[in-house]
Amino acid sequence: MITSFNLDRITLVGLAMAGLLPFLALSPAPAHAASRAVPVDCAAQAAAVRGQAETADPKAAARALKAVRIAEKICAEGGSFEAGKKFAQARAQLDAGVQLAARR
């Protein structure tokens, strides 16, 4: 026998589930989707960062060029996804150097 208390609980659970559906549809992609990332063109990335480093703050450029050398070694070992992260870190270091120079 279904009492009104149980009916209220069933209704609340149904409403809560209906309210969560839009959020579940917008949830981020699964973790395994990142493994299918596009490989990085190491030579082009290295050349781009080195070009930016020529006009950057010398300390920031030195840190960025060190990250580029590490990324090139990672690329040589076949880790293009990880090298892409290192190239992004190098570009961020150059951008930070530019921002610090602009504040002076």
N, C-alpha and C positions, 0 to 999 in steps of 0.2 A: 504494500500500500504506500503510495507516495503522499507524504504530508506536504503542507504548504512550506514548511521549513526546508525540506529537501528540494522542492521545486524552486524556491528562491536561490538555493545554492547552485543548482544546475543552471539556472538562468544567468547568474553572476559569472560562472565559469565560462559559459558560452559567449557572453558579452566581452569578457576579458580576452578570450582567444580571438574574437573578431576584431578587437581593438589592436591586437598585436600583429595581425597579418600585414598591414602596410609596412611596419618596421622590419619584419622578417624579409620582405621583398627587397628592401633597400640595404640589407646587410652587406658587408664587404665580401669580396670574392674569397674563395677558400685559399688556404695557404699554398696548396700545390699549384695554383695558377701562377705564382711568382716564379716557379721553376721553369716556366715556358717563356721567360723574358727574351727579348731580342738581343742577340749577341752584339757586343760593342766593337766598333772599328777602332782598334787600339792606336794605330798609326795616326788616324785623323784626330782622335781625342787628344793624343799627346801633342800633336802639332798645334792644335787650338789652344791648349793650356799654355804651352811655351810662348805662343804669340801674345797671349794676355799677360804673361809674366814679364814680358819686356817693358811694359809700361806701368807695372804695379810697384808697390812699396817693396824695397829690397828684402826686408825680412819676410814679408808674406810670400814674395816670389820664391825665396829659398825653401820655405816650407812646402809650397805648392810643387816645386820641381822635385823635391824629395818624394812627395806622394806620387808624382808622375813616374819616377824611376821604379818605385815599388809596384805601381799598376802595370807597368810594362813587363816586369818580371812575372807578375801574376798572369798576364795575358800569354806570355811565353809558355807557361805551364798549363794553359788551357782553361783558365778560370775567367772567362770574359765577363760574366755577370758580376763577380766580385771586383774585377778591375774597373768596371763601370762605376761601382760605388766609390772606389778610390779616386777616379777621375772627378766625380762629383764633389768629393771632399776637397780636392785640389782647387776646383773652381770656387768653392765656398771660401777657402782660405784667401784666394785672390780678391774676392768680393769684400771680405772682411777688411783686408788691407786697404782697399780703396775707400771704404767707409771711414776707417780710422783716419786716413789722410785728409779726407774732406772735413772732418770735425776740427782740425787744427786751425 
